[in-house]
């Protein structure tokens, strides 16, 4: 069913759109996507659901160019891709994106990520400065992305008894 939308002084019919999935794509400097996939498996227990590689690669490349690796993580899907010189306008890694994982054991999750090659940033915090009163720590992965490791969030605004 279409709805009318006023845009720049006129009306135009706009179809309603529903989305079926949101899949964040993490772009890493080529040829590190395969290594990043392994890190996310080791650090966070991600499961690889599929991978598409570029069929033609240069002879000097040791690893194939990963167009997209699909990972299942905590009930969500993320994509990991190598940045190609001509494939995307993204030229920097790990900018403008923070990923949050919930767990009952924040310290153990951070320790696992660190043992897989991540770097813990700061201390685990609790209370008002953390996810609605929960516990949260930060890990920066080897590819520049920051992961917040949080205890399950309490409902914001709930008063403690």
C-alpha positions, -999 to +999 in steps of 0.1 A: +000+000+000+014+034-010+013+064+012+015+100+001+045+120+012+050+158+009+084+164-003+098+198-015+063+212-018+049+184-039+032+151-033+046+118-045+035+082-039+060+063-018+057+025-014+060+012+021+091-008+026+098-035+052+132-048+059+140-084+067+175-081+081+202-057+092+238-070+086+266-047+096+296-050+074+331-047+090+356-036+064+392-045+072+424-037+053+431-064+026+441-092+030+432-093+067+395-103+065+403-141+068+423-133+100+395-111+113+370-139+108+393-163+128+396-137+155+358-133+158+354-170+160+381-174+187+372-143+207+334-142+205+324-177+194+311-165+160+301-192+135+309-187+098+278-193+077+294-186+043+321-168+024+325-153-010+359-147-024+371-129-055+377-156-081+407-139-097+436-128-075+471-115-082+499-140-081+517-121-052+486-124-029+489-152-004+453-152+005+422-148-017+404-115-015+373-119+008+343-101-007+321-111+022+323-136+051+290-140+069+292-147+106+265-156+130+271-140+164+247-138+194+216-142+172+228-116+147+246-116+114+277-096+106+297-095+074+335-091+072+351-080+040+386-070+027+388-034+016+397-034-021+412-003-037+384+001-061+355-017-043+344+008-017+348+044-006+358+032+029+395+037+033+400+036+071+393+007+094+374+007+126+360+042+124+325+052+135+313+018+147+310+003+182+296-032+186+280-044+218+278-080+230+258-090+260+270-117+284+265-128+320+303-130+326+319-097+313+354-104+327+356-139+312+344-126+278+370-098+279+397-123+289+388-146+260+389-117+235+423-106+249+437-141+246+426-142+210+445-110+202+422-081+213+433-053+237+412-045+268+406-008+271+401+006+306+384-011+335+351-028+337+326-002+349+293-007+368+264+015+376+252+048+361+282+051+337+275+017+321+247+002+300+216+013+320+232+002+353+249-030+341+285-039+338+306-030+307+341-034+295+358-025+262+380-046+239+396-032+207+401-059+182+432-062+160+413-045+131+405-013+149+369-020+160+357-014+196+335-040+212+315-032+244+311-064+264+281-057+286+260-076+311+223-078+300+208-043+301+183-034+327+153-014+316+164+022+315+145+043+340+137+014+364+143+024+400+162-002+420+142-015+450 
